[in-house]
Amino acid sequence: MKKNTPLEDLKATILLLENQQKEEIQLLKKELSNVHENLKPINFLRNTLHEILHAPDVKDDLLNALFALVAGYFSKKISVGDTENPLKAFLGSLLQFGVTGVVAEHIERIKSFAKYAYSLIFKK
């Protein structure tokens, strides 16, 4: 078996390091391209919304808030309807605001009552 000279060992090491550098440059370019894509406004917004909507706590909070807003809206529509009277409209808005706040504050009680009522109505 032939023993390599220090010059041959050096050339082999240089070649190995050059190949490693080329691979690392390619990986760096690919990563930079991914960062560039993710920072585009539409992709950034899409990714952020995806993360928000797939977080279990946030999803529950959004549904609870939506339920409270809908309850407030319907309370206003039922109580004052579509009125031209500014005083009634103002009082309806106050009612809507109040109902939304109360429902949001007591959402767990409302959920448990709804489950209980459902079980009474649809007993098996």
Secondary structure, 3 states (H helix, E strand, C coil): CCCCCHHHHHHHHHHHHHHHHHHHHHHHHHHHHHHHHHCCHHHHHHHHHHHHHCCHHHHHHHHHHHHHHHHHHHHHHHHHCCCCCHHHHHHHHHHHHHHHHHHHHCHHHHHHHHHHHHHHHCCC
